[in-house]
C-alpha cells in the first residue's frame, strides 16, 4: 500500500500546494481564475487535440471499453438522481444536479496523471478514448434531464439546440473534435506547430492540478453531509466497482483497458459538476463540497483500487 500511496500522493501534493498557496495568501483568487482559464480553455484542449490526433484509433477505440465505463456512469447518474429525489427529498432540479455529480468524474485533471504515474505514459490510450466522449456524454445526459424536469425546453428542436450549444461551446469538446478531424483525415501537422503544442501540453496538467487546489480552497464543506456522503460513495466506490465487474465479467477487457476503465471511474467528481450546478442554480453547495471532499477521500480509495487491479 505504501508503494501505491507514493504513486497517488504526488498528484494530490500538487493540488495541496495550490490549496495552501491560496489559503496563505501567496496566490490570489484572480491568479487562480487566470490559471484555470489558461488550462481549461487552452492547454488542456491542446493536450486532448494532440492525444486524439495521434491516437491509434484501430488499436485503442474499443466499444467494450466504452460500454464498461459508461454503463457505470449512467447507472450512477440515475442512482444519484433517484436517491436525491426519493431518499433525501430534494427538488427535481437539485436531484438532477446531484445525479450529475455522480456522473461526471474528474477524468482529465486526476485520471490522466494518476494513470500515467501508475502505469506509464504508454497506458494512456484507453484513457483518451474515454475522455474523448466524456464531456459530450455527460452534458448530453445532464442537460437533457435538467431541461425535461424544468419544462423550459419547449419543442424537441429547442431541446436539441440547447444541448448542442452547451456542448460545442466547450473548449475541451472543440479540442477533441479537431483531434478527430486531423486523425481521420490523415493530416500531417508541421513540426513547428507540433513543438508549439507540446510546449503548451507540458504545462497543462501540473498547472491544472495547482489551480484545482486553489479552486477547492473556495468551497468550505457545510451542511448536506448525508447527500455529500451519498455522492462520494457512488463516485468513488460504485462507479469503479461497476466498471471493474463489467470489464472482468461482461466485456472481458484486457488488463490495460480494464485499468483505465476502473482508475478513470474511481476519480472524484470534477469541477464541471459545480459549473453545471451553478448554471442551473441547483444544489451548488452539494456539488462544491462533493468535489472537495471526494478529491480528499480519493487519495485512499484510488490507492485501494490500484491494489485490486491486475
C-alpha positions in Angstrom: 0.0 0.0 0.0 2.9 2.3 0.7 4.1 2.0 -2.9 0.6 2.7 -4.2 0.3 5.8 -2.0 3.6 7.0 -3.5 2.0 6.8 -6.9 -1.1 8.7 -6.0 0.3 11.2 -3.4 2.4 13.4 -5.6 -0.7 14.3 -7.7 -2.5 15.4 -4.5 0.5 17.2 -3.1 0.4 19.5 -6.2 -3.3 20.1 -5.5 -2.5 20.7 -1.8 0.2 23.2 -2.8 -2.3 25.2 -4.7 -4.8 25.0 -1.8 -2.1 26.1 0.7 -0.9 28.9 -1.6 -4.4 30.4 -1.8 -5.1 29.8 1.8 -2.0 31.6 3.0 -2.4 34.5 0.5 0.6 33.6 -1.6 -1.6 33.2 -4.7 -4.6 35.3 -5.4 -8.1 34.2 -6.3 -7.7 36.2 -9.6 -4.5 34.3 -10.2 -6.3 31.0 -9.8 -9.0 32.2 -12.2 -6.4 33.1 -14.8 -4.6 29.8 -14.3 -7.7 27.7 -14.7 -8.8 29.7 -17.7 -5.4 29.0 -19.3 -5.5 25.3 -18.6 -9.2 24.7 -19.4 -9.5 26.9 -22.4 -6.0 26.5 -24.0 -3.5 24.0 -22.5 -5.8 21.0 -21.9 -7.7 21.4 -25.2 -4.2 21.3 -26.8 -3.5 18.1 -24.8 -6.7 16.5 -25.9 -6.2 17.6 -29.5 -2.7 16.1 -29.8 -3.8 12.9 -27.9 -6.7 12.3 -30.2 -4.9 13.4 -33.4 -2.1 10.9 -32.8 -4.1 8.1 -31.2 -4.2 4.7 -33.0 -8.0 4.5 -33.2 -7.9 1.0 -34.5 -6.0 -0.3 -31.5 -7.5 1.8 -28.7 -11.0 2.6 -29.7 -12.7 -0.4 -28.2 -16.5 -0.4 -27.8 -16.2 -2.8 -24.9 -14.1 -0.2 -23.0 -16.8 2.5 -23.6 -19.6 0.1 -22.5 -17.7 -0.8 -19.3 -17.1 2.8 -18.3 -20.3 4.5 -19.4 -22.6 1.8 -18.0 -21.3 2.7 -14.6 -21.6 6.4 -15.4 -25.2 6.1 -16.4 -26.2 3.9 -13.5 -24.6 6.3 -11.0 -26.4 9.3 -12.6 -29.8 7.8 -12.3 -29.0 6.3 -8.8 -27.9 9.8 -7.7 -30.9 11.4 -9.1 -33.3 8.8 -7.6 -31.6 8.9 -4.2 -31.6 12.7 -4.1 -35.3 12.8 -5.0 -36.8 9.9 -3.0 -34.3 9.3 -0.3 -33.3 12.9 0.6 -36.5 14.6 -0.7 -34.7 17.2 -2.8 -36.4 19.1 -5.6 -36.2 17.7 -9.1 -33.7 20.3 -10.3 -31.4 19.6 -7.2 -31.8 15.9 -7.9 -30.6 16.2 -11.5 -27.6 18.3 -10.4 -26.7 15.7 -7.7 -27.0 13.0 -10.2 -24.6 14.9 -12.4 -22.1 15.0 -9.5 -22.2 11.1 -9.5 -21.9 11.1 -13.3 -19.0 13.5 -14.1 -15.7 12.0 -12.9 -12.5 14.1 -13.0 -11.2 12.1 -15.9 -8.6 14.7 -17.1 -7.1 16.5 -14.1 -6.9 13.4 -11.9 -7.5 10.4 -14.2 -4.7 11.1 -16.6 -1.8 11.9 -14.2 -2.7 9.1 -11.8 -2.9 6.5 -14.6 0.4 7.8 -16.1 2.2 7.6 -12.7 0.8 4.2 -12.0 1.3 2.5 -15.4 3.3 4.9 -17.6 2.5 7.2 -20.5 2.0 4.3 -22.9 -1.0 3.2 -20.8 -3.0 6.4 -21.5 -4.5 5.4 -24.9 -7.7 3.9 -23.4 -8.0 6.9 -21.1 -8.0 9.3 -24.0 -10.8 7.2 -25.7 -12.9 7.6 -22.5 -12.1 11.3 -22.3 -12.9 11.9 -25.9 -16.6 11.2 -25.3 -16.8 12.2 -21.6 -17.9 15.8 -21.8 -20.3 15.2 -24.7 -21.9 12.2 -23.0 -22.2 13.8 -19.6 -23.6 17.1 -20.7 -26.0 15.4 -23.2 -27.4 13.3 -20.4 -27.3 16.0 -17.7 -28.7 18.9 -19.7 -31.4 16.8 -21.3 -32.6 15.6 -17.9 -32.5 19.1 -16.4 -34.4 20.6 -19.3 -37.0 17.9 -19.1 -37.6 18.4 -15.3 -37.6 22.2 -15.7 -40.1 22.0 -18.5 -38.5 25.0 -20.2 -37.2 23.3 -23.3 -40.4 23.6 -25.3 -40.2 21.7 -28.6 -37.7 18.9 -29.2 -35.9 21.1 -31.7 -35.3 23.7 -29.0 -34.1 21.0 -26.6 -31.6 19.7 -29.2 -30.4 23.3 -29.8 -29.9 24.0 -26.1 -27.9 20.8 -25.6 -25.8 21.2 -28.7 -25.0 24.9 -27.9 -23.9 24.0 -24.4 -21.6 21.1 -25.5 -20.0 22.7 -28.6 -19.1 25.9 -26.8 -16.9 23.8 -24.5 -13.2 24.3 -25.4 -12.5 20.7 -24.4 -15.0 19.4 -26.9 -13.5 21.7 -29.6 -10.1 20.2 -29.0 -11.4 16.6 -29.1 -13.4 17.3 -32.3 -10.4 18.9 -34.1 -8.2 16.0 -33.0 -10.6 13.5 -34.6 -10.7 15.6 -37.7 -6.9 15.5 -38.1 -6.7 11.8 -37.2 -9.5 10.6 -39.5 -8.3 12.9 -42.4 -4.8 11.6 -42.1 -3.3 15.1 -41.9 0.3 15.7 -41.0 1.0 18.7 -38.9 4.1 20.9 -39.4 6.9 20.1 -37.0 6.9 23.7 -35.7 3.2 23.6 -34.8 3.7 20.2 -33.1 6.5 21.6 -31.0 4.5 24.7 -30.0 1.6 22.5 -29.0 3.9 20.3 -27.0 5.1 23.3 -25.0 1.5 24.1 -24.1 0.9 20.4 -23.2 3.8 20.2 -20.8 2.2 23.0 -18.8 -1.3 21.6 -18.8 -1.6 19.0 -16.1 0.8 20.5 -13.4 -0.8 23.9 -13.8 -4.3 22.5 -13.8 -3.6 20.5 -10.6 -2.2 23.5 -8.8 -5.2 25.6 -10.0 -7.6 22.9 -8.9 -6.2 23.2 -5.3 -6.8 26.9 -5.4 -10.3 26.4 -6.6 -11.1 23.9 -3.9 -10.0 26.4 -1.3 -13.1 28.4 -2.0 -15.5 25.7 -1.2 -15.9 25.0 2.5 -17.9 21.8 3.3 -21.0 22.8 5.2 -24.4 21.0 5.6 -25.9 18.3 3.4 -23.4 15.8 4.9 -25.6 12.8 4.1 -26.1 13.8 0.5 -22.4 14.5 0.0 -21.5 11.2 1.5 -24.0 9.5 -0.9 -22.4 11.2 -3.9 -18.9 10.2 -2.7 -19.9 6.5 -2.3 -21.4 6.4 -5.8 -18.5 8.2 -7.4 -15.5 6.6 -5.6 -16.8 3.1 -5.0 -19.9 2.2 -7.0 -18.8 3.6 -10.4 -15.4 1.9 -10.4 -17.0 -1.2 -9.0 -19.4 -1.4 -11.9 -16.6 -0.7 -14.3 -14.5 -3.5 -12.8 -17.3 -6.0 -12.9 -18.3 -5.0 -16.5 -14.7 -5.3 -17.6 -13.9 -8.6 -15.9 -17.2 -10.4 -16.3 -19.2 -8.9 -19.1 -16.9 -7.4 -21.7 -13.7 -9.3 -20.9 -11.3 -6.4 -21.2 -7.6 -6.8 -21.5 -5.6 -5.6 -18.4 -4.7 -2.3 -19.9 -8.2 -1.1 -20.9 -9.5 -2.6 -17.6 -7.1 -0.5 -15.6 -8.0 2.7 -17.5 -11.7 2.0 -17.0 -11.5 1.5 -13.3 -9.0 4.2 -12.5 -10.9 6.8 -14.5 -14.2 5.7 -13.0 -12.7 6.0 -9.5 -11.9 9.7 -9.8 -13.7 12.2 -7.6 -16.4 14.5 -9.1 -14.8 17.1 -11.4 -15.1 20.9 -11.2 -17.6 20.7 -14.1 -20.2 19.3 -11.6 -20.1 22.7 -9.8 -20.2 24.5 -13.2 -23.3 22.5 -14.1 -25.0 23.1 -10.7 -24.2 26.8 -10.9 -25.5 27.1 -14.4 -28.9 26.0 -13.2 -28.7 27.4 -9.6 -29.3 23.9 -8.2 -27.5 22.0 -5.4 -24.5 24.3 -5.7 -23.3 23.6 -2.1 -23.6 19.9 -2.6 -21.6 20.0 -5.8 -18.8 22.2 -4.4 -18.5 20.1 -1.2 -18.6 16.8 -3.1 -15.7 18.0 -5.3 -13.6 19.0 -2.3 -14.4 16.0 0.0 -14.4 13.5 -2.9 -10.9 14.7 -4.0 -9.6 14.3 -0.5 -11.1 10.9 0.0 -9.8 9.6 -3.3 -6.3 9.6 -2.0 -7.3 6.4 -0.1 -9.9 5.0 -2.4 -7.8 5.3 -5.6 -4.9 3.6 -3.8 -7.3 0.7 -2.9 -8.5 0.3 -6.5 -4.9 0.3 -7.7 -4.2 -2.6 -5.3 -7.2 -4.5 -6.6 -6.4 -4.1 -10.3 -4.2 -6.6 -12.2 
